[in-house]
Amino acid sequence: MDWIISDELGLTVGHLVGWGAASAMIVGGVAPYIPQYRQIKKTQDAEGFSLYVCLTLLIANTLRILFWFGKRYELPLLIQSIVMNATMFAMIHLCVTVRKKNQIIRARERIFTGAIFMLYILLCCVNGSAQPDETAHWLGQRSGIVGGEKPHRFYVTTVMLPTLGLFS
């Protein structure tokens, strides 16, 4: 027997309990990550947190969101998936930022586009050169750079080349 709080709104205890349960379902999945986020941010140490958990939850919640378009289910579950994906992206961002700051040996920032990187590897093989400067110089001469511009330099660590199977 539901008693009515307000005749004008038609608000019953059942509605309040339903909204409370839906809110708890939405926030309940995210709640355990709030203390972890705060601890990682405070200590600047993300060693105990696995990014594979984030990956698994991102895949599961994304599939659940996509499933909603095929067969509609309750709206709180959809909202929970969206909130959980946002939380996982926040956790990944924090962990990657903290791990990057805590790197003992800072590697030089390198940006390779796929085509240029493959061209560079191919040129290293053709030239028979394991020296990045020679190939980068050759690549700069062939790229049509004129005037006082410096050719772009491409670096690949010598540790990376044997793992690609190009040099033994």
Salt bridges, closest charged atoms under 4 A:
GLU109 OE2 - LYS100 NZ 3.24
ASP133 OD1 - ARG153 NH2 2.99
